[in-house]
Amino acid sequence: MFGSVCKGIKSGFKALIGPSDPMASIHVESVCRALDIPCIDTQMSNFQEASNFYMKIHPPYQHINKAITDYALNSNWTHAFILYEDDISITLDLQDQLQGAKIMVSTYRIQEKNL
């Protein structure tokens, strides 16, 4: 997964959403903080401290996806890249909401062998 994050950063990520694994979340947040890339984390547990580039949220996924879409619109995003593991329904809902807001979406499924 970290390879995917690094490739995304090289290709011009402006923000990162996720990941769903708590340990990976800590590492991804650390990379984002070091590079001043906004990170939206949906994990329930949290060991990270607050910052201007880190937001922690955990309502129902439909509300999270709506908030992400609103954030993307307010930030004038034209493209989003979604990394997901195995909960395709959450990913499809977010993809639908972003596309409904006229934001181009690319997705990449992370499989365990990619971690």
Secondary structure, 3 states (H helix, E strand, C coil): CHHHHHHHHHHCCCCEECCCCHHHHHHHHHHHHHCCCCEEECCCCCCCCCECCEEECCCCHHHHHHHHHHHHHHCCCCEEEEEECCCHHHHHHHHHHHHHCCCEEEEEECCHHHC
